[in-house]
């Protein structure tokens, strides 16, 4: 493993990256505003597991193969983007459906629940090739080839990074849930928050469509 100085530098850099607003944080915030704290926290752990899938793939060389192939990179990002856009559309339509149901005395759409939020978070992250590119660009800077067990070093360092990202996402989920709870007495505001959450997920999906394959 790297020496203590390198580990300290890695931890500091990973912590800064974890708390820097990015697609993962925005997704978790949107999921929380749409479905509440339980769904937000569940999606945080889901994205964490999806991140670990990229770490394991990176340690085995699979991520490098995907990033080296324009066709594989494009296919993965389009699948991930389509899935994210579909979730956003469903969230947006659900908010509209519930508003219409409340006016007409109908039944509101049931929440997706923590388990489904966990699965969706996992798939959103696992289908994002930008996450693979991040780990392949960031983690190897702190791997010490002279210490041996390079793949194991990659997995351990990647796990630390994912754990910090997940912790930051959980904090965001709690913060977003406070906003949602504060608006609980105002159904119209809740509806607008849910619609905005759906629109945010759609925007993240479009951003993924426009992502370019790393050339280095």
Order of alpha helices (4+ residues) and beta strands (2+ residues): alpha-alpha-alpha-alpha-alpha-alpha-alpha-alpha-alpha
